[in-house]
Amino acid sequence: MLTEVRGTRLWVEDSGGEAPIIAFSHGLLWSAKMFDVQRAGLASDHRIVAWDHRGQGRSEDVAGRTVPIEDNYQDAVTLLEHLGRPVHFVGLSMGGFVGLRLAARRPDLVRSLVLMCTAADPEPVQNHRKYRAMGLVARLFGVRAVASRVMPILFGQDFLDDPEHAEERARWRRELVGNRRSIVKAVLGVVEREGVEGDLAAIRCPTLLLAGEDDRAIARHRMEALRAGIEGAELQVVPRAGHSLSVEQGSVALEHMRRFYAGLLET
C-alpha cells in the first residue's frame, strides 16, 4: 500500500505480527518484487517488511534532478523507527548502500545485515559516463531504448543464455522497460553517491555478504573490501549468478539466509 514517508508516498508492504522482522531494500531499476522468493520462503517465521524506493517501482515520483542515496537512507530510518524494534536488514546493490549507512549510523535499528552485490566505495569513475549516457537515452526515449544494454549489466550470462530461464527472463525485462522515464533521477543518485568506506568499522552486527560469481556491476574485490572492513563478516560467492542474485539464484540466496538466521539463534 502507498504510505506517506517524508513527503512522498512509498509503496510499503508489511505482513505484521510479533515475529522477528526482516526488512528488504531493493536494487536500482527494480522494486521489492526482486525479493519474492526470499520473502515467501522466510514469511512463516518472520514478519516481512519491504518497500519500493522513492521514484521507483510502485512508489511516487519526486521532484528534482536526482534522488540522492541519502534520501533513501532517511526514508529507511523513518520506516524502521516506526516499527519500534531493530530488524534483520537485507539489501541488494542500491539497497545495500542503504543498509551500510543504517548499520553504521543507526545500529539501534539493525540486528543483522545480509548484503548482496553491493559495495561501500563510490561508483567507479569509469562507469559514470556510461551510466549517465544510458540515463539520458532512457529519459528521452524510455527504458526500452536501453534495455538491451542494461540487461547484461544486471544479469549474468547463464541467466541471459539458458533457455530454461526464458520465461523468467522475459518477466524481468518487462519489469525493466516498465520503469518511468524519470528513473534517471535514481540512476543519478547512485552514480553521484559518496562512499562510506570509512564507516565500515562502526558496523558491529552479524553480516552475511553474497556475491554473484558473474556480477558485472560490482567487481569481486569491492565485496572483498566489505568483508575486510566489517568485523566478522562472512562472504559467500554464488555460482551462476550475476548482479540480480536474488532473482537469478533465488533459492540459493534463500538457503544462505536461512542458515545465517539459524546461526544467529544459536549464539
C-alpha positions as CSV (number, residue, x, y, z in Angstrom):
1,M,0.0,0.0,0.0
2,L,1.1,3.6,-0.5
3,T,2.3,5.2,2.7
4,E,3.3,8.8,3.4
5,V,7.0,8.9,4.2
6,R,8.8,12.2,4.4
7,G,6.6,14.0,2.0
8,T,6.4,11.2,-0.6
9,R,4.1,8.2,-0.9
10,L,6.1,5.0,-0.9
11,W,4.8,1.5,-1.6
12,V,5.2,-0.4,1.6
13,E,4.4,-4.0,2.4
14,D,4.2,-5.3,6.0
15,S,3.0,-8.7,6.9
16,G,2.5,-7.7,10.5
17,G,2.8,-9.7,13.7
18,E,5.3,-10.1,16.5
19,A,7.9,-12.4,14.8
20,P,11.4,-11.1,14.2
21,I,11.4,-8.6,11.3
22,I,13.2,-8.9,8.1
23,A,13.3,-5.6,6.0
24,F,14.1,-5.8,2.3
25,S,15.7,-2.9,0.3
26,H,15.8,-3.5,-3.5
27,G,18.3,-2.6,-6.2
28,L,18.3,0.2,-8.8
29,L,15.7,-0.2,-11.6
30,W,13.7,-2.8,-9.7
31,S,11.2,-3.0,-6.8
32,A,10.6,-5.1,-3.8
33,K,9.4,-7.8,-6.2
34,M,13.1,-8.8,-6.7
35,F,12.9,-10.5,-3.3
36,D,9.7,-12.5,-3.9
37,V,11.5,-15.9,-3.4
38,Q,13.2,-14.9,-0.2
39,R,10.2,-13.1,1.2
40,A,7.9,-16.1,0.6
41,G,10.5,-18.6,2.0
42,L,11.0,-16.7,5.2
43,A,7.5,-15.5,5.9
44,S,6.4,-18.4,8.1
45,D,8.9,-17.5,10.8
46,H,9.3,-13.7,10.3
47,R,7.5,-10.5,9.9
48,I,8.3,-9.3,6.4
49,V,8.6,-5.6,5.6
50,A,9.6,-4.3,2.1
51,W,9.2,-1.1,0.2
52,D,9.9,0.5,-3.2
53,H,12.4,3.3,-3.1
54,R,11.1,6.8,-3.9
55,G,10.7,7.3,-7.7
56,Q,11.0,3.6,-8.4
57,G,8.6,0.7,-8.6
58,R,5.1,1.5,-7.3
59,S,6.3,4.4,-5.2
60,E,5.6,8.0,-6.2
61,D,7.9,10.1,-8.3
62,V,9.7,13.0,-6.7
63,A,10.7,16.5,-7.8
64,G,14.3,17.5,-8.5
65,R,17.1,16.4,-10.7
66,T,18.1,13.4,-8.7
67,V,17.1,11.1,-5.8
68,P,20.2,11.0,-3.6
69,I,21.1,7.8,-1.7
70,E,20.9,9.8,1.5
71,D,17.2,10.4,0.8
72,N,16.7,6.6,0.5
73,Y,18.6,6.2,3.7
74,Q,16.4,8.7,5.6
75,D,13.3,7.0,4.2
76,A,14.6,3.7,5.7
77,V,15.3,5.3,9.0
78,T,11.7,6.7,9.2
79,L,10.2,3.3,8.2
80,L,12.3,1.3,10.7
81,E,11.8,3.8,13.6
82,H,8.1,3.3,13.1
83,L,8.4,-0.4,13.5
84,G,9.7,0.1,17.1
85,R,12.3,-2.6,17.2
86,P,15.5,-3.5,15.3
87,V,15.3,-5.5,12.1
88,H,17.3,-8.0,10.1
89,F,18.1,-5.9,7.1
90,V,18.5,-7.3,3.5
91,G,19.8,-5.1,0.7
92,L,20.9,-5.7,-2.8
93,S,23.1,-3.2,-4.7
94,M,21.5,0.2,-4.0
95,G,19.6,-1.4,-1.1
96,G,23.0,-2.4,0.2
97,F,24.1,1.2,0.0
98,V,21.2,2.0,2.3
99,G,21.9,-0.9,4.6
100,L,25.6,0.0,5.1
101,R,24.6,3.5,6.2
102,L,21.9,2.2,8.5
103,A,24.2,-0.3,10.3
104,A,27.0,2.2,10.7
105,R,24.9,5.3,11.7
106,R,21.9,3.7,13.4
107,P,22.9,0.4,14.9
108,D,19.9,0.6,17.2
109,L,17.7,-0.2,14.1
110,V,19.7,-3.1,12.7
111,R,20.1,-6.6,14.2
112,S,21.9,-8.1,11.3
113,L,22.8,-7.4,7.7
114,V,22.5,-9.5,4.5
115,L,24.1,-7.6,1.7
116,M,24.0,-8.8,-1.9
117,C,26.1,-7.5,-4.8
118,T,26.9,-4.2,-3.2
119,A,29.9,-2.0,-2.2
120,A,31.0,0.8,0.2
121,D,33.0,2.8,-2.3
122,P,31.7,5.5,-4.6
123,E,30.7,4.5,-8.2
124,P,33.9,3.9,-10.1
125,V,34.7,6.8,-12.4
126,Q,34.9,4.7,-15.5
127,N,31.1,3.9,-15.1
128,H,30.0,7.5,-14.8
129,R,29.9,8.4,-18.5
130,K,28.3,5.1,-19.5
131,Y,25.5,5.2,-16.9
132,R,24.8,8.9,-17.5
133,A,24.5,8.3,-21.2
134,M,22.1,5.4,-20.7
135,G,20.1,7.5,-18.3
136,L,19.8,10.3,-20.8
137,V,18.6,8.0,-23.5
138,A,16.1,6.5,-21.1
139,R,14.8,9.9,-20.1
140,L,14.3,10.9,-23.7
141,F,13.1,7.7,-25.3
142,G,12.1,5.4,-22.4
143,V,13.9,2.5,-20.8
144,R,13.1,0.2,-23.7
145,A,15.6,2.1,-25.8
146,V,18.5,0.9,-23.5
147,A,17.2,-2.4,-22.3
148,S,19.5,-4.5,-24.5
149,R,22.5,-2.7,-22.9
150,V,21.2,-2.8,-19.4
151,M,20.2,-6.5,-19.2
152,P,23.8,-7.7,-19.4
153,I,24.8,-5.4,-16.6
154,L,22.0,-6.6,-14.3
155,F,22.1,-10.3,-15.1
156,G,24.8,-13.0,-15.5
157,Q,25.4,-14.8,-18.8
158,D,23.9,-18.0,-17.6
159,F,20.6,-16.3,-16.9
160,L,20.7,-14.5,-20.2
161,D,21.5,-17.6,-22.3
162,D,19.8,-20.6,-20.7
163,P,16.5,-21.5,-22.4
164,E,15.2,-22.7,-19.1
165,H,15.2,-19.1,-17.9
166,A,13.4,-17.7,-20.9
167,E,10.0,-17.1,-19.2
168,E,11.6,-15.6,-16.1
169,R,14.0,-13.5,-18.3
170,A,11.0,-12.1,-20.2
171,R,9.2,-11.2,-17.0
172,W,12.2,-9.2,-15.7
173,R,12.7,-7.5,-19.0
174,R,9.1,-6.4,-18.8
175,E,9.7,-5.1,-15.3
176,L,12.8,-3.2,-16.5
177,V,11.1,-1.5,-19.5
178,G,8.1,-0.7,-17.3
179,N,10.2,1.9,-15.5
180,R,9.2,5.5,-15.9
181,R,11.5,7.8,-17.8
182,S,12.1,9.7,-14.5
183,I,14.1,6.6,-13.3
184,V,17.1,8.6,-14.4
185,K,16.8,10.5,-11.1
186,A,17.5,7.3,-9.2
187,V,20.3,6.4,-11.6
188,L,22.0,9.8,-10.9
189,G,21.6,9.3,-7.2
190,V,23.6,6.0,-7.5
191,V,26.2,7.5,-9.8
192,E,26.8,10.5,-7.6
193,R,26.7,8.9,-4.2
194,E,29.6,9.3,-1.7
195,G,31.5,6.3,-0.4
196,V,31.1,5.1,3.2
197,E,34.4,3.1,3.4
198,G,35.4,5.0,6.5
199,D,32.2,3.9,8.3
200,L,32.6,0.1,8.0
201,A,34.5,-0.2,11.3
202,A,31.4,1.1,13.0
203,I,29.3,-1.9,11.8
204,R,29.2,-4.4,14.6
205,C,26.1,-6.5,13.7
206,P,26.4,-10.0,12.2
207,T,26.8,-9.6,8.5
208,L,26.4,-12.0,5.5
209,L,27.7,-10.9,2.1
210,L,26.5,-12.7,-1.0
211,A,28.4,-12.0,-4.3
212,G,27.4,-13.1,-7.7
213,E,30.1,-15.1,-9.4
214,D,29.3,-13.3,-12.7
215,D,28.4,-9.9,-11.4
216,R,29.5,-7.3,-13.9
217,A,28.2,-4.3,-11.9
218,I,30.1,-4.9,-8.6
219,A,33.6,-6.4,-9.1
220,R,34.5,-9.1,-6.6
221,H,37.3,-7.0,-5.0
222,R,34.7,-4.5,-3.9
223,M,32.8,-7.1,-1.9
224,E,36.1,-8.4,-0.6
225,A,36.7,-4.9,0.8
226,L,33.4,-5.1,2.6
227,R,34.5,-8.4,4.2
228,A,37.8,-6.9,5.3
229,G,36.1,-3.7,6.6
230,I,33.2,-5.2,8.6
231,E,34.4,-7.2,11.6
232,G,33.3,-10.8,11.4
233,A,31.6,-10.5,8.0
234,E,31.1,-13.7,6.1
235,L,31.4,-13.7,2.3
236,Q,29.8,-16.3,0.0
237,V,30.1,-16.4,-3.7
238,V,27.0,-17.7,-5.5
239,P,27.8,-19.6,-8.7
240,R,25.9,-18.9,-11.9
241,A,24.6,-15.5,-10.6
242,G,25.1,-12.0,-11.8
243,H,24.1,-8.7,-10.3
244,S,20.5,-9.6,-9.7
245,L,21.4,-12.5,-7.5
246,S,18.1,-12.7,-5.6
247,V,16.3,-13.3,-8.9
248,E,18.9,-15.4,-10.8
249,Q,19.6,-17.8,-7.9
250,G,16.7,-17.1,-5.6
251,S,16.6,-20.5,-3.9
252,V,20.3,-20.5,-3.2
253,A,20.1,-17.0,-1.7
254,L,17.2,-18.2,0.4
255,E,19.2,-21.1,1.8
256,H,22.1,-18.9,2.7
257,M,19.8,-16.6,4.5
258,R,18.1,-19.5,6.4
259,R,21.4,-20.8,7.5
260,F,22.6,-17.3,8.6
261,Y,19.5,-16.6,10.6
262,A,19.5,-20.1,12.2
263,G,23.1,-19.4,13.3
264,L,22.0,-16.1,14.9
265,L,19.5,-18.1,17.1
266,E,22.3,-20.3,18.3
267,T,24.5,-17.5,19.5
